[in-house]
Amino acid sequence: MSVYRFCFNVVFLQIIFVFGVIAQVPNTLTKKEQSTGWSLLFDGKTFNGWKKLANDGWEINKGELNAIGATNGKQMDLLTVGQFDDFELCFEFKISKESNSGVKYLVTNDYPDQKGVFLGLEYQIIDDENFIYQDRCKSNKSELY
C-alpha cells in the first residue's frame, strides 16, 4: 500500500470518527422523527407523562432523571402514563457503586390480588464488580435455586 493511500485512509477514518461522534442532543427529536410520529418519554424538565408511585425518590436535575434516597428507605418506581406497542428504547445511565437497578418495559399489572406487582421484561443495570449478592445457599443449604 502506498504512503499516500495509507495517509488518505487514516484521514478518511478520522473524518468518519469526528462526524460519527457528533450525536443528537439528548431529549430531542429530529424533524423527520417528529413528522413520522415518534415521541419522547422524558422531556428533560418535568414529570409530564409519568406516574410516580411515591412523592419522593426522584428528581430532575440538569435534564437528567435521578433516583434519590426515598424517605421510606425503599426506592419506588416510575411508570409511563401512556402504553406503547411499537417503540425503540434508548437511554443513558450512570450508576453509583454497588447499584442494582433496571428499566422494565412491556409491564403489566393484571393481578388484582397482588397490589403493586408489576411484571415485565427488565434491562438490568448493575455494578457487576461491586454489587454484593445474597448467598442464599449458605443460609439454607437444603434449598436449591
C-alpha positions in Angstrom: 0.0 0.0 0.0 1.4 3.4 -0.9 2.1 6.0 1.7 -0.4 8.3 0.0 -3.1 5.7 0.1 -2.4 4.9 3.8 -2.5 8.6 4.7 -5.8 9.0 2.8 -7.3 6.1 4.7 -6.2 7.5 8.1 -7.6 10.9 7.3 -10.8 9.4 5.9 -11.3 7.3 9.1 -10.6 10.4 11.3 -13.3 12.3 9.4 -15.8 9.4 9.8 -14.9 9.3 13.5 -15.4 13.0 14.0 -18.8 13.0 12.3 -19.8 9.7 13.9 -19.4 11.1 17.4 -21.5 14.2 16.8 -24.6 12.8 18.4 -28.1 14.0 18.6 -28.8 16.3 21.6 -30.5 14.2 24.4 -34.2 14.6 24.9 -34.8 15.9 21.4 -36.3 14.5 18.2 -35.2 15.4 14.6 -37.9 16.9 12.3 -38.1 13.7 10.5 -38.7 11.7 13.7 -41.4 14.2 14.7 -43.1 14.0 11.3 -43.2 10.2 11.5 -44.9 10.1 14.9 -42.0 9.5 17.3 -42.4 10.9 20.8 -40.1 11.3 23.8 -40.8 9.6 27.2 -38.9 12.3 29.1 -38.8 16.0 28.2 -35.8 16.7 30.4 -37.7 19.2 32.5 -40.8 17.7 34.1 -42.6 14.5 35.1 -45.2 15.1 32.4 -46.2 11.7 31.0 -45.0 9.8 34.2 -46.8 8.4 37.2 -44.8 8.4 40.4 -45.7 5.7 42.9 -44.5 7.9 45.7 -44.0 11.6 46.2 -40.2 11.3 46.7 -37.4 9.2 45.4 -36.9 11.0 42.1 -35.7 14.4 40.9 -34.9 16.1 37.7 -31.6 17.9 37.6 -29.8 19.4 34.6 -32.0 17.4 32.2 -31.5 14.1 33.9 -33.9 11.9 35.8 -32.2 10.9 39.0 -33.2 8.3 41.6 -32.6 9.8 45.1 -32.9 8.3 48.5 -36.6 7.8 49.4 -37.7 8.7 52.9 -39.2 5.3 53.4 -35.9 3.7 52.6 -37.3 1.8 49.5 -37.0 3.2 46.0 -40.3 3.5 44.3 -40.9 3.0 40.6 -41.9 5.5 37.9 -44.3 4.4 35.2 -45.2 6.0 31.9 -48.8 7.2 31.7 -49.1 6.0 28.1 -48.8 2.5 26.8 -46.7 1.7 23.8 -46.9 -1.1 21.3 -44.1 -0.2 18.9 -41.1 1.5 20.3 -37.3 1.9 20.5 -36.0 2.4 24.0 -32.7 4.4 24.1 -31.3 5.7 27.3 -28.0 6.6 29.0 -27.4 5.9 32.7 -24.9 6.4 35.5 -24.8 4.2 38.5 -23.2 4.5 41.9 -21.1 1.9 43.5 -22.9 -1.3 44.4 -26.1 -0.3 42.5 -28.6 -2.8 41.4 -31.5 -1.3 39.3 -33.1 -1.6 35.9 -35.6 -0.4 33.4 -38.7 -2.5 33.0 -40.7 -2.5 29.8 -43.8 -4.2 28.4 -45.0 -4.2 32.0 -48.4 -5.5 33.1 -50.3 -5.2 36.4 -53.1 -7.6 35.7 -53.1 -9.2 39.1 -55.8 -7.7 41.3 -54.8 -9.8 44.3 -51.2 -8.6 44.1 -51.4 -4.8 44.6 -48.2 -3.1 43.5 -46.8 -6.1 41.5 -45.6 -5.1 38.1 -44.3 -7.9 35.8 -42.3 -7.3 32.6 -39.0 -7.5 30.9 -36.1 -5.7 32.5 -32.9 -4.2 31.2 -30.7 -4.8 34.2 -28.4 -2.0 35.4 -26.0 -3.4 38.0 -22.5 -2.7 39.3 -21.2 -6.2 38.5 -17.8 -5.6 40.1 -19.1 -4.3 43.5 -22.7 -5.4 44.0 -22.9 -7.9 46.9 -25.3 -10.7 46.1 -27.0 -12.5 48.9 -25.7 -16.0 49.1 -29.0 -17.9 49.6 -27.3 -21.3 49.5 -25.2 -20.5 52.7 -28.3 -19.5 54.6 -30.3 -22.6 53.7 -28.3 -25.4 52.0 -31.3 -27.7 51.7 -33.0 -25.3 49.1 -31.8 -25.2 45.5 -32.2 -22.1 43.5 
